[in-house]
Amino acid sequence: MSNNNTTWAPLPTEAPVFPSSSRVGRPLFDSPQPLADVRQWIRRRLEQRAFPAHRSRPLPSYAHLMRSQWVPAFEAGCRRRMVLGAFRYGLLSENKGITWRNVTHNIRARLDLFTRHGDGEILMDVANLCMLLWHFNDHPSRCFGAISSDDTPHYRKVETHP
């Protein structure tokens, strides 16, 4: 249920051809390579960055990562809460005054509540609010793109005292 109306074309099987002043009508690469080779090169390059040589663990497959990097029980709980929310607040498609200011305020309030009480159900509410924020993004500077790692707060362990 996203507001993105993009339709995806099938992936080409050959390297793309980009016209330019010096290489009109020639493939992007010096010798025509199947696009699969380009994908393999990109994957190797990403793997080298993600798993530098000093790490000696084997690389997991994409299928394994798709299975292991998700918590289905959490997703199911979020969905159940959204279904109950439809009875309480109306359908998602009705958008009853959902604005980025309201949603971000509610996200902060619920995270504060979770910090005080530790109730995991609150995290499902936060996840659903993030989904609403993404779906009904009316932020004046809305965009969708990667931001540099310098601008992103990274996960860090916070020491707590008993």
Backbone as CSV, one residue per row, in Angstrom:
resi,resn,N_x,N_y,N_z,CA_x,CA_y,CA_z,C_x,C_y,C_z
1,MET,0.820,-1.193,0.000,0.000,0.000,0.000,0.857,1.246,0.000
2,SER,1.739,1.350,-0.922,2.592,2.533,-0.940,2.048,3.561,-1.901
3,ASN,2.521,4.767,-1.750,2.095,5.821,-2.650,3.015,5.902,-3.858
4,ASN,3.836,4.891,-4.053,4.760,4.844,-5.167,4.106,4.057,-6.293
5,ASN,3.844,4.703,-7.417,3.165,4.053,-8.540,4.143,3.532,-9.577
6,THR,5.336,3.162,-9.177,6.353,2.694,-10.087,6.003,1.308,-10.597
7,THR,6.120,1.110,-11.895,6.006,-0.236,-12.458,7.401,-0.654,-12.876
8,TRP,7.727,-1.878,-12.600,9.090,-2.367,-12.828,9.145,-3.139,-14.131
9,ALA,10.087,-2.770,-14.968,10.311,-3.485,-16.217,11.201,-4.684,-15.934
10,PRO,11.115,-5.736,-16.746,12.009,-6.871,-16.542,13.462,-6.448,-16.746
11,LEU,14.354,-7.099,-16.018,15.763,-6.767,-16.116,16.321,-7.175,-17.472
12,PRO,17.162,-6.341,-18.082,17.782,-6.729,-19.347,18.817,-7.823,-19.120
13,THR,19.152,-8.542,-20.176,20.140,-9.609,-20.051,21.496,-9.204,-20.597
14,GLU,21.587,-8.096,-21.272,22.867,-7.624,-21.810,23.226,-6.293,-21.177
15,ALA,24.497,-5.936,-21.256,24.959,-4.669,-20.700,24.251,-3.512,-21.389
16,PRO,23.905,-2.456,-20.644,23.188,-1.337,-21.240,24.074,-0.553,-22.200
17,VAL,23.439,0.086,-23.166,24.151,0.921,-24.126,23.793,2.367,-23.826
18,PHE,24.805,3.190,-23.568,24.581,4.593,-23.257,25.257,5.452,-24.305
19,PRO,24.498,6.258,-25.058,25.139,7.133,-26.023,25.866,8.273,-25.318
20,SER,27.052,8.593,-25.766,27.794,9.741,-25.266,28.630,10.284,-26.409
21,SER,29.291,11.403,-26.193,30.046,12.019,-27.277,31.173,11.120,-27.769
22,SER,31.792,10.345,-26.871,32.932,9.528,-27.276,32.558,8.088,-27.595
23,ARG,31.415,7.624,-27.138,31.081,6.211,-27.290,29.656,6.039,-27.780
24,VAL,29.281,6.724,-28.812,27.904,6.681,-29.283,27.536,5.260,-29.691
25,GLY,26.480,4.776,-29.082,25.956,3.473,-29.454,26.782,2.295,-29.000
26,ARG,27.863,2.512,-28.227,28.686,1.400,-27.760,28.237,0.988,-26.365
27,PRO,28.499,-0.256,-25.987,28.147,-0.673,-24.634,28.908,0.153,-23.599
28,LEU,28.362,0.166,-22.393,28.965,0.905,-21.300,30.379,0.396,-21.001
29,PHE,30.624,-0.875,-21.281,31.919,-1.478,-20.994,32.708,-1.635,-22.287
30,ASP,34.027,-1.752,-22.190,34.863,-1.867,-23.381,34.497,-3.083,-24.213
31,SER,34.238,-4.189,-23.551,33.778,-5.360,-24.290,32.370,-5.678,-23.799
32,PRO,31.473,-6.035,-24.709,30.107,-6.338,-24.260,30.132,-7.487,-23.253
33,GLN,29.567,-7.243,-22.078,29.505,-8.274,-21.042,28.050,-8.558,-20.733
34,PRO,27.732,-9.783,-20.469,26.371,-10.051,-20.007,26.133,-9.305,-18.695
35,LEU,24.920,-8.841,-18.504,24.601,-8.077,-17.307,24.811,-8.906,-16.043
36,ALA,24.674,-10.223,-16.133,24.909,-11.081,-14.974,26.337,-10.897,-14.464
37,ASP,27.308,-10.745,-15.385,28.686,-10.511,-14.962,28.814,-9.192,-14.215
38,VAL,28.094,-8.191,-14.667,28.118,-6.896,-13.995,27.530,-7.028,-12.607
39,ARG,26.414,-7.758,-12.490,25.809,-7.982,-11.167,26.781,-8.720,-10.247
40,GLN,27.472,-9.718,-10.783,28.445,-10.449,-9.966,29.565,-9.527,-9.510
41,TRP,30.025,-8.651,-10.393,31.090,-7.722,-10.031,30.608,-6.781,-8.931
42,ILE,29.364,-6.269,-9.065,28.814,-5.366,-8.047,28.677,-6.106,-6.722
43,ARG,28.188,-7.351,-6.756,28.042,-8.113,-5.515,29.401,-8.335,-4.847
44,ARG,30.423,-8.727,-5.656,31.759,-8.924,-5.081,32.261,-7.642,-4.439
45,ARG,32.028,-6.526,-5.098,32.482,-5.235,-4.581,31.785,-4.894,-3.264
46,LEU,30.470,-5.121,-3.211,29.728,-4.873,-1.975,30.170,-5.817,-0.867
47,GLU,30.418,-7.083,-1.225,30.881,-8.048,-0.239,32.238,-7.664,0.322
48,GLN,33.103,-7.140,-0.530,34.423,-6.716,-0.053,34.292,-5.582,0.958
49,ARG,33.329,-4.704,0.732,33.136,-3.601,1.678,32.422,-4.062,2.939
50,ALA,31.433,-4.926,2.784,30.664,-5.392,3.935,31.458,-6.373,4.786
51,PHE,32.261,-7.195,4.151,33.041,-8.212,4.855,34.508,-8.066,4.464
52,PRO,35.223,-7.125,5.069,36.632,-6.941,4.718,37.436,-8.222,4.931
53,ALA,38.627,-8.243,4.359,39.466,-9.442,4.393,39.794,-9.883,5.822
54,HIS,39.840,-8.947,6.777,40.179,-9.340,8.142,39.066,-10.140,8.818
55,ARG,37.873,-10.154,8.219,36.807,-11.009,8.737,36.892,-12.336,8.006
56,SER,36.895,-13.403,8.744,37.085,-14.707,8.105,35.808,-15.527,8.050
57,ARG,34.673,-14.928,8.256,33.441,-15.721,8.212,32.950,-15.859,6.769
58,PRO,32.299,-16.964,6.451,31.782,-17.143,5.092,30.596,-16.217,4.843
59,LEU,30.406,-15.855,3.598,29.311,-14.967,3.239,28.022,-15.756,3.104
60,PRO,26.937,-15.278,3.721,25.657,-15.975,3.570,25.051,-15.689,2.203
61,SER,24.185,-16.586,1.785,23.503,-16.393,0.503,22.394,-15.361,0.673
62,TYR,21.947,-14.815,-0.443,20.855,-13.849,-0.419,19.588,-14.486,0.154
63,ALA,19.306,-15.719,-0.244,18.110,-16.410,0.254,18.179,-16.578,1.771
64,HIS,19.360,-16.916,2.284,19.517,-17.057,3.731,19.285,-15.716,4.424
65,LEU,19.826,-14.644,3.875,19.638,-13.320,4.471,18.165,-12.913,4.455
66,MET,17.469,-13.218,3.373,16.041,-12.884,3.303,15.244,-13.623,4.374
67,ARG,15.657,-14.838,4.713,14.963,-15.599,5.757,15.393,-15.160,7.151
68,SER,16.659,-14.854,7.329,17.189,-14.653,8.679,17.129,-13.216,9.182
69,GLN,17.017,-12.247,8.299,17.086,-10.857,8.724,15.698,-10.249,8.915
70,TRP,14.776,-11.035,9.393,13.418,-10.562,9.601,12.799,-11.334,10.750
71,VAL,11.852,-10.718,11.451,11.178,-11.375,12.570,9.695,-11.492,12.210
72,PRO,9.282,-12.656,11.674,7.892,-12.819,11.234,6.865,-12.599,12.347
73,ALA,7.178,-12.979,13.583,6.220,-12.793,14.680,5.956,-11.307,14.928
74,PHE,6.993,-10.494,14.803,6.825,-9.050,14.974,5.937,-8.494,13.859
75,GLU,6.203,-8.910,12.632,5.392,-8.446,11.500,3.939,-8.867,11.669
76,ALA,3.711,-10.109,12.101,2.343,-10.592,12.295,1.635,-9.773,13.377
77,GLY,2.344,-9.449,14.446,1.759,-8.608,15.502,1.409,-7.226,14.987
78,CYS,2.279,-6.660,14.178,2.008,-5.342,13.587,0.766,-5.393,12.705
79,ARG,0.661,-6.432,11.914,-0.506,-6.567,11.027,-1.793,-6.722,11.836
80,ARG,-1.746,-7.540,12.890,-2.944,-7.705,13.724,-3.370,-6.369,14.324
81,ARG,-2.418,-5.574,14.764,-2.742,-4.269,15.349,-3.308,-3.323,14.295
82,MET,-2.836,-3.421,13.062,-3.386,-2.582,11.987,-4.829,-2.996,11.666
83,VAL,-5.114,-4.291,11.713,-6.479,-4.761,11.454,-7.410,-4.250,12.551
84,LEU,-6.990,-4.361,13.809,-7.808,-3.834,14.905,-7.960,-2.323,14.777
85,GLY,-6.912,-1.651,14.337,-6.977,-0.206,14.143,-7.994,0.189,13.095
86,ALA,-8.216,-0.663,12.101,-9.225,-0.379,11.075,-10.614,-0.304,11.706
87,PHE,-10.878,-1.155,12.701,-12.169,-1.108,13.394,-12.275,0.143,14.263
88,ARG,-11.182,0.523,14.897,-11.202,1.675,15.802,-11.156,3.012,15.073
89,TYR,-10.258,3.127,14.104,-9.964,4.434,13.515,-10.360,4.568,12.055
90,GLY,-10.768,3.489,11.418,-11.130,3.539,10.008,-10.052,2.906,9.150
91,LEU,-10.374,2.782,7.888,-9.462,2.132,6.946,-8.249,3.008,6.653
92,LEU,-7.166,2.362,6.329,-5.923,3.053,5.987,-6.133,3.973,4.790
93,SER,-6.967,3.555,3.858,-7.192,4.349,2.648,-7.970,5.632,2.925
94,GLU,-8.590,5.764,4.090,-9.394,6.945,4.391,-8.555,8.140,4.864
95,ASN,-7.353,7.910,5.367,-6.428,8.964,5.813,-7.150,10.079,6.558
96,LYS,-7.501,9.823,7.786,-8.226,10.798,8.592,-7.247,11.706,9.324
97,GLY,-6.708,12.680,8.621,-5.853,13.674,9.259,-4.472,13.188,9.637
98,ILE,-3.972,12.177,8.957,-2.633,11.684,9.262,-1.624,12.627,8.613
99,THR,-0.868,13.322,9.430,0.170,14.226,8.915,1.502,13.839,9.531
100,TRP,2.576,14.223,8.894,3.898,13.853,9.396,4.144,14.445,10.770
101,ARG,3.606,15.629,11.059,3.801,16.222,12.398,3.110,15.386,13.468
102,ASN,1.850,14.982,13.209,1.120,14.162,14.180,1.817,12.827,14.405
103,VAL,2.209,12.204,13.311,2.787,10.865,13.413,4.147,10.909,14.113
104,THR,5.003,11.860,13.759,6.321,11.927,14.414,6.168,12.239,15.900
105,HIS,5.191,13.064,16.253,4.938,13.339,17.674,4.532,12.049,18.397
106,ASN,3.644,11.272,17.773,3.197,10.014,18.383,4.321,8.992,18.466
107,ILE,5.188,8.955,17.474,6.321,8.026,17.510,7.206,8.352,18.705
108,ARG,7.544,9.630,18.869,8.399,10.037,20.006,7.735,9.709,21.343
109,ALA,6.433,10.001,21.459,5.724,9.733,22.711,5.723,8.242,23.034
110,ARG,5.499,7.408,22.026,5.478,5.960,22.270,6.869,5.416,22.589
111,LEU,7.901,5.947,21.952,9.263,5.507,22.286,9.621,5.891,23.722
112,ASP,9.177,7.063,24.158,9.389,7.444,25.563,8.650,6.487,26.496
113,LEU,7.430,6.136,26.114,6.646,5.189,26.906,7.333,3.827,26.960
114,PHE,7.853,3.373,25.830,8.582,2.102,25.815,9.821,2.173,26.707
115,THR,10.519,3.296,26.676,11.710,3.456,27.508,11.360,3.319,28.982
116,ARG,10.215,3.843,29.377,9.802,3.767,30.786,9.285,2.386,31.174
117,HIS,8.505,1.745,30.275,7.811,0.508,30.655,8.358,-0.761,30.024
118,GLY,9.008,-0.667,28.886,9.576,-1.843,28.238,8.571,-2.753,27.575
119,ASP,7.350,-2.302,27.346,6.304,-3.113,26.729,6.569,-3.237,25.226
120,GLY,6.830,-4.456,24.766,7.151,-4.700,23.369,6.023,-4.370,22.413
121,GLU,4.782,-4.389,22.898,3.647,-4.062,22.044,3.721,-2.609,21.570
122,ILE,4.326,-1.756,22.365,4.496,-0.352,21.986,5.392,-0.251,20.752
123,LEU,6.377,-1.139,20.660,7.256,-1.123,19.490,6.491,-1.460,18.211
124,MET,5.486,-2.321,18.326,4.642,-2.614,17.160,3.873,-1.372,16.744
125,ASP,3.396,-0.604,17.731,2.714,0.651,17.411,3.665,1.607,16.702
126,VAL,4.896,1.693,17.189,5.886,2.584,16.568,6.152,2.143,15.130
127,ALA,6.309,0.843,14.914,6.548,0.338,13.555,5.373,0.681,12.637
128,ASN,4.152,0.517,13.138,2.979,0.845,12.323,2.906,2.344,12.042
129,LEU,3.264,3.161,13.031,3.281,4.604,12.801,4.340,4.976,11.766
130,CYS,5.477,4.304,11.798,6.503,4.551,10.779,5.977,4.179,9.396
131,MET,5.221,3.086,9.320,4.634,2.693,8.043,3.642,3.759,7.557
132,LEU,2.818,4.270,8.472,1.880,5.330,8.101,2.622,6.573,7.631
133,LEU,3.685,6.900,8.335,4.483,8.062,7.964,5.057,7.900,6.563
134,TRP,5.528,6.700,6.259,6.070,6.429,4.926,4.966,6.485,3.867
135,HIS,3.815,5.903,4.190,2.714,5.810,3.222,2.085,7.176,2.934
136,PHE,1.811,7.949,3.984,1.166,9.254,3.828,2.197,10.372,3.982
137,ASN,3.334,10.222,3.380,4.425,11.185,3.561,4.046,12.539,2.971
138,ASP,3.696,13.476,3.856,3.377,14.827,3.407,4.425,15.823,3.910
139,HIS,5.577,15.303,4.267,6.657,16.176,4.740,7.038,17.137,3.622
140,PRO,7.270,18.411,3.939,7.589,19.365,2.875,8.877,19.031,2.110
141,SER,9.790,18.310,2.728,11.047,17.939,2.064,11.077,16.451,1.741
142,ARG,9.920,15.870,1.475,9.866,14.408,1.299,10.754,13.962,0.146
143,CYS,11.378,12.839,0.374,12.231,12.221,-0.632,12.415,10.770,-0.224
144,PHE,13.031,10.010,-1.052,13.359,8.623,-0.729,14.710,8.345,-1.339
145,GLY,15.699,8.243,-0.512,17.034,7.989,-1.010,17.981,7.728,0.135
146,ALA,19.109,7.199,-0.208,20.114,6.888,0.794,20.760,8.169,1.288
147,ILE,21.074,8.175,2.572,21.832,9.282,3.126,23.189,8.737,3.536
148,SER,24.174,9.592,3.550,25.524,9.116,3.839,25.623,8.623,5.272
149,SER,26.560,7.740,5.513,26.722,7.191,6.858,27.163,8.263,7.847
150,ASP,27.737,9.360,7.360,28.123,10.443,8.255,26.907,11.170,8.816
151,ASP,25.796,11.156,8.086,24.589,11.859,8.504,23.610,10.964,9.251
152,THR,23.916,9.685,9.377,23.013,8.730,9.987,23.508,8.341,11.367
153,PRO,22.643,8.437,12.378,23.086,7.958,13.691,23.207,6.433,13.659
154,HIS,24.334,5.936,14.074,24.577,4.500,14.072,24.145,3.900,15.405
155,TYR,23.894,2.613,15.379,23.559,1.889,16.598,24.761,1.905,17.527
156,ARG,24.543,2.220,18.760,25.628,2.128,19.727,25.060,1.583,21.021
157,LYS,25.875,0.794,21.693,25.468,0.186,22.932,25.550,1.219,24.045
158,VAL,24.478,1.327,24.813,24.446,2.268,25.920,24.592,1.482,27.204
159,GLU,25.582,1.850,27.989,25.800,1.170,29.266,24.742,1.621,30.273
160,THR,24.131,0.657,30.936,23.150,0.981,31.974,23.658,0.453,33.303
161,HIS,23.295,1.115,34.341,23.705,0.698,35.673,22.491,0.174,36.420
162,PRO,22.637,-0.974,37.094,21.485,-1.577,37.787,20.995,-0.756,38.963
